[in-house]
Amino acid sequence: GINRLADDSESTILVAAVRASFFVRVTESSLSEIVATTDSTRRKRLLDCLDRLCSGGECINPYQSIIEQLIQCFTKQPSSFDWRTVPVRCRQCEAEIARQEIINEGIAAKQRQQAQTLSQEFENIYTKIRLDVEPLLNNPTDQRPAIRDFIETSKRSGGSIWTLARIVYAGFAKQPCDEDTLHTFYQLCPPFRTLLIALVIAGFDRCIRDIKKGQSYRAGRTDLLMATYLPYCRHFIGTDRSQLRCLKLIATEGDVNVDVCHYDKFRSAITGI
């Protein structure tokens, strides 16, 4: 979405219109993708676009930092926990967007390499799982579930979403927890909920879905995990149709009131054209 906005012939007018109508939240994930841009001239153009957007809003932390803060706040005061009161603003990112003092070719190269490594590790996890389950799924007596049925099944007691929840929660809380605690936090914390549903969808598309038929929900690692940001938005704007398809489903399944919208549709709503 930021790429399209920066390239738009009416970019200056559109940014002004967005700032006048909305409180803008730019995600650290979007900033990281821009930092990794190969062309330094284009990187500067995208950062300048981010700077104009942030002057009417804020940049928010990496999704993993947000989840970590939410879990730690919940473990300290579970009875009074309110996810909306946990700060997510990343002033360090905002300062760099404005000053552009640290970002250079070296940082860009490191960011690209890190993104590629993390993406490959993510895919490798599911590739291994698919190799294990594919023979079972090819059994003629078995029927592969639809994605919503798969998500619903994962939410049952002992289901896969709680296994994922336990791994994520224990990793940040530095202590084990029981399923009742996970259920409580899942209900109280929409960002945690959307992250887990994103991971379940990743598992379905990469390990369960028949790749020769049915709707694909194959979004890349970063695009998919940006689901964590959905509760912090009223409108989530993007251009990758696979990502938008996934995030719309996650918003529905996670009971999050957000309009996941393609840039073209959002632009038309802003301009009336």
JOVENKA-V406635 format. One record per residue. N is the residue number from 1. RES is the residue in one letter. SS is DSSP state (a for helix, b for strand, c for the rest). D_LAST is the distance of its C-alpha to the last C-alpha in Angstrom with 1 decimal. Layout:
N;RES;SS;D_LAST
N;RES;SS;D_LAST
//
This chain:
1;G;c;17.7
2;I;a;19.4
3;N;a;19.9
4;R;a;16.3
5;L;a;15.5
6;A;a;18.5
7;D;a;17.6
8;D;c;14.0
9;S;c;14.0
10;E;c;12.4
11;S;a;14.7
12;T;a;16.5
13;I;a;13.7
14;L;a;12.3
15;V;a;15.9
16;A;a;16.6
17;A;a;13.8
18;V;a;15.1
19;R;a;18.6
20;A;a;18.0
21;S;a;16.8
22;F;c;18.9
23;F;c;22.4
24;V;b;21.8
25;R;b;24.4
26;V;b;24.8
27;T;b;27.3
28;E;a;30.5
29;S;a;29.8
30;S;a;26.6
31;L;a;28.8
32;S;a;31.6
33;E;a;29.5
34;I;a;28.4
35;V;a;32.0
36;A;c;33.0
37;T;c;30.8
38;T;c;33.2
39;D;c;31.8
40;S;a;32.7
41;T;a;30.3
42;R;a;27.3
43;R;a;28.9
44;K;a;29.0
45;R;a;25.3
46;L;a;24.4
47;L;a;26.9
48;D;a;25.6
49;C;a;22.1
50;L;a;23.9
51;D;a;25.9
52;R;a;23.0
53;L;a;21.6
54;C;a;25.2
55;S;c;25.8
56;G;c;23.7
57;G;b;25.3
58;E;b;27.8
59;C;b;28.8
60;I;b;30.7
61;N;c;33.7
62;P;c;34.3
63;Y;a;34.2
64;Q;a;37.9
65;S;a;38.7
66;I;a;36.8
67;I;a;38.7
68;E;a;41.9
69;Q;a;41.5
70;L;a;40.6
71;I;a;43.6
72;Q;a;46.0
73;C;a;45.0
74;F;a;45.5
75;T;a;48.9
76;K;a;50.1
77;Q;c;49.1
78;P;a;48.0
79;S;a;48.7
80;S;a;46.4
81;F;c;43.7
82;D;c;40.1
83;W;a;37.6
84;R;a;35.2
85;T;a;37.8
86;V;c;38.4
87;P;c;36.8
88;V;c;34.4
89;R;b;33.4
90;C;c;34.3
91;R;a;35.2
92;Q;a;36.9
93;C;a;33.7
94;E;a;31.9
95;A;a;34.7
96;E;a;34.6
97;I;a;30.8
98;A;a;31.5
99;R;a;34.7
100;Q;c;34.5
101;E;c;38.3
102;I;c;39.2
103;I;c;36.7
104;N;c;38.1
105;E;a;38.8
106;G;a;41.6
107;I;a;39.5
108;A;a;36.7
109;A;a;39.2
110;K;a;40.7
111;Q;a;37.4
112;R;a;36.6
113;Q;a;40.1
114;Q;a;39.9
115;A;a;36.6
116;Q;a;38.1
117;T;a;41.4
118;L;a;39.8
119;S;a;37.6
120;Q;a;40.7
121;E;a;42.8
122;F;a;40.2
123;E;a;40.2
124;N;a;43.9
125;I;a;44.5
126;Y;a;42.7
127;T;a;44.2
128;K;a;47.7
129;I;a;46.9
130;R;a;45.6
131;L;a;48.7
132;D;a;50.7
133;V;a;48.9
134;E;a;47.9
135;P;a;51.5
136;L;a;51.4
137;L;a;48.0
138;N;c;49.2
139;N;c;52.0
140;P;c;51.5
141;T;c;52.4
142;D;c;49.5
143;Q;c;46.0
144;R;c;43.2
145;P;c;41.3
146;A;c;37.6
147;I;a;35.7
148;R;a;35.4
149;D;a;39.1
150;F;a;39.9
151;I;a;38.1
152;E;a;39.9
153;T;a;43.2
154;S;a;42.8
155;K;c;42.6
156;R;c;46.0
157;S;c;49.0
158;G;c;50.0
159;G;c;46.7
160;S;a;45.1
161;I;a;42.6
162;W;a;45.5
163;T;a;47.1
164;L;a;44.0
165;A;a;43.9
166;R;a;47.5
167;I;a;47.1
168;V;a;44.1
169;Y;a;45.7
170;A;a;49.1
171;G;a;47.9
172;F;a;46.4
173;A;a;48.8
174;K;c;51.8
175;Q;c;53.5
176;P;c;53.5
177;C;c;52.2
178;D;c;52.7
179;E;a;50.2
180;D;a;50.2
181;T;a;49.0
182;L;a;46.3
183;H;a;45.2
184;T;a;45.1
185;F;a;43.1
186;Y;a;40.7
187;Q;a;40.1
188;L;a;39.9
189;C;c;37.7
190;P;a;34.3
191;P;a;33.8
192;F;a;37.1
193;R;a;36.2
194;T;a;32.9
195;L;a;34.8
196;L;a;37.5
197;I;a;35.2
198;A;a;33.5
199;L;a;37.0
200;V;a;37.9
201;I;a;34.9
202;A;a;35.9
203;G;a;39.4
204;F;a;38.3
205;D;a;36.1
206;R;a;38.6
207;C;a;41.8
208;I;a;41.5
209;R;c;38.7
210;D;c;39.8
211;I;c;37.9
212;K;c;38.3
213;K;c;36.4
214;G;c;34.1
215;Q;c;30.8
216;S;c;30.9
217;Y;c;30.3
218;R;c;31.4
219;A;c;29.6
220;G;c;31.3
221;R;a;33.5
222;T;a;31.3
223;D;a;28.1
224;L;a;30.2
225;L;a;32.0
226;M;a;28.9
227;A;a;29.1
228;T;a;31.4
229;Y;a;28.5
230;L;a;26.7
231;P;a;28.6
232;Y;a;27.6
233;C;c;23.9
234;R;c;21.6
235;H;b;18.8
236;F;b;19.9
237;I;b;17.4
238;G;b;18.5
239;T;c;18.1
240;D;c;21.5
241;R;a;21.3
242;S;a;25.0
243;Q;a;24.8
244;L;a;22.0
245;R;a;24.0
246;C;a;27.1
247;L;a;25.6
248;K;a;24.2
249;L;a;27.7
250;I;a;29.4
251;A;a;27.4
252;T;a;28.5
253;E;a;32.0
254;G;c;32.3
255;D;c;31.1
256;V;c;28.5
257;N;c;25.7
258;V;c;22.8
259;D;b;19.3
260;V;b;19.6
261;C;b;16.0
262;H;b;14.8
263;Y;a;13.0
264;D;a;10.1
265;K;a;9.7
266;F;a;10.4
267;R;a;8.0
268;S;a;5.0
269;A;a;7.3
270;I;a;8.1
271;T;a;5.3
272;G;c;3.8
273;I;c;0.0
//
